[in-house]
């Protein structure tokens, strides 16, 4: 499963983004996680070490 973190999306927009991502990955499951829902230390770590895709 590919896990990606997104920032600034509301719940409905998140569901639409998941559907769009799944339609482009074929058989690879995708999970999008709202960055804001993570504890602050994980948010910092992802912002420091994460790789922006879009």
N, C-alpha and C positions, 0 to 999 in steps of 0.2 A: 504494500500500500504506500502510495506517495502522500506524504503529509506536507502541506504548505500552510504558511501563516499569512493572514491578510489583516489589514488595518483599516479601520474606518467604515466598515460595511455594517449596515443594519441587518437584522435577522432575515428579512425577506430577500434583500440583496445577496446575502451570504448563500441562501438556498439556490438562487439563480446562478450565482458564480460556481457553485458545486456542480450544478447540472451542465453548465457550459464547459467546465474543466473535464468532466467525465465524458462528454461527447467528443473530446479531442484526444483522449488517451487510449481509446480502444478497450482492451481487456484489463488495463491497469486501474485498480480502484484508487480514487482520490478522496482525501479528506482535507477540508480547509478548516483552519482553526483561527478564530478571532484573536489577534494579538492582545487586545484589551482584556480578554478573559483570563489571561495567564497571570501568575504572580509577578510582581515587579522584577525580581531577579531574573526570571526567564525572559521577560520583555527586553531587559538590558542585554542579556547574552545574545538573543536573536538579532537585535539591532546592531550589535558589535560584530558578530561573526556570521550572520546570515547573508545569503546572496540574493539580491533583488532580481526577480524574474521579469517584472514588468514595471 
